[in-house]
Amino acid sequence: MRSRIVFWAASCAAMLSLFSVGGCQAGLGDGCEANSDCSSKLVCNQFSMRCAEPALICENDDDCANLPDNICGPLFTCEPVGDVVESHEDIVESKDLLIIRDLPQADFSSDVDLPECPELPATMLRATTFVIGTDGMPGNGLDIDGKSNTCAPEGQCDEGIDNAAAILGQLANGFMAGAVKDRQLNVLFTTWPAEPETCPFLLLSRSGEPVSLEAETTAYRVVQGDESGNCATGARFEDACVSSGTLEAGRYFDAEFPLALNVMGMIFRLPLHQARIVGTAGESWDTASFLLGGWIRRDELMDAIDNVPAEQAGDLNPAGVKTFITSLEAFKEDLDTNGDEIPDALSTAIIVELELVTIEGFAE
């Protein structure tokens, strides 16, 4: 949060090259690039890149102090407390999580038979918060490389925390928060069994669609990525465990998480390699809160941008987006994944908050 004003002041001019053509004036909450893109009495919120009322734009809760019972919401505008799940700062400060370095193997049962295609459950957990950690401090990332004497990004990290992709959070988080709020980004998680009591258990991620957009709904359908019955595509964590109140997954077995990022309004997908989860879950699995960490490759990120369909890119120029991202000094590899002592991947951490929703079958 503290570096966002400096970042935008330095980069707004560069962002002009990302748009190929202009558009009509946008309304409240619509995407924008400059004040001139917004309709009368609205300005372009440079934190979320959406048109907003100037008096309500905020970077943190202190900016809303003159408005009773308001906090800085996910789209960086002051909103009544009851309308916001948590502010960005509340989310960061509530996740002082550390990696479990010695999760006892004795907690694992050797005769657990994990199904390949568990039946679709009646409920799942949907991400109400899904944003990139904005630095490498505790609560914003995990120790991805297992080295307590290294951290990332340089100058913005401590305690061995790795999150070299934090700079993407400054580009993406406003859009990602908006996509979650508008139910365009629906990341679902489920366990097998439904309320696990022993370790390990199966933790699965899925993509979903709301049953209706007409009104607030907690009913979703699971997106089916192939034709293999209940085997909807997503991440599969086969070593999930809760030990001493802490949820962890991905420690013993590699998992690949299909990451969807919304950067400046353009959604692109790429794998989060060696994904792992550290956090907490409610006793009855009706809520969960965790950090999702792993690493991404620069070449896969660039390919993902190239593969964005033209109808989704809109006025954005993918080539300009790639040039802009690669020009960022803070966007720098920190992990050596092939043993040649040359960093070739960026550690990445996602802040995730989940709440219970009902499931009504598969999406068509």
Secondary structure, 3 states (H helix, E strand, C coil): CCCHHHHHHHHHHHHHHHECCCCCCECCCCECCCHHHECCCCEEECCCCEEECHHHECCCHHHHCCCCCEEECCCCEEEEHHHCCCCHHHHHHCCCCCCCCCCCHHHECCCCCCCCCCCCCCEEEEEEEEEECCCECCCCCECCCCCCCCCECCCCECCCCECCCHHHHHHHHHHHHHHHHCCCCCEEEEEECCCCCCECEEEEEEEEEECCCCCCCCEEEECCCCCCCCCCCCCEEEEEEEECCEEEECCCCCCCEEEEEEECCEEEEEEEEEEEEEEEECCCCCEEEEEEEEEECHHHHHHHHHCCCHHHHCCECHHHHHHHHHHCCCCCCCECCCCCCCCCEEEEEEEEEEEEEEEEEECC
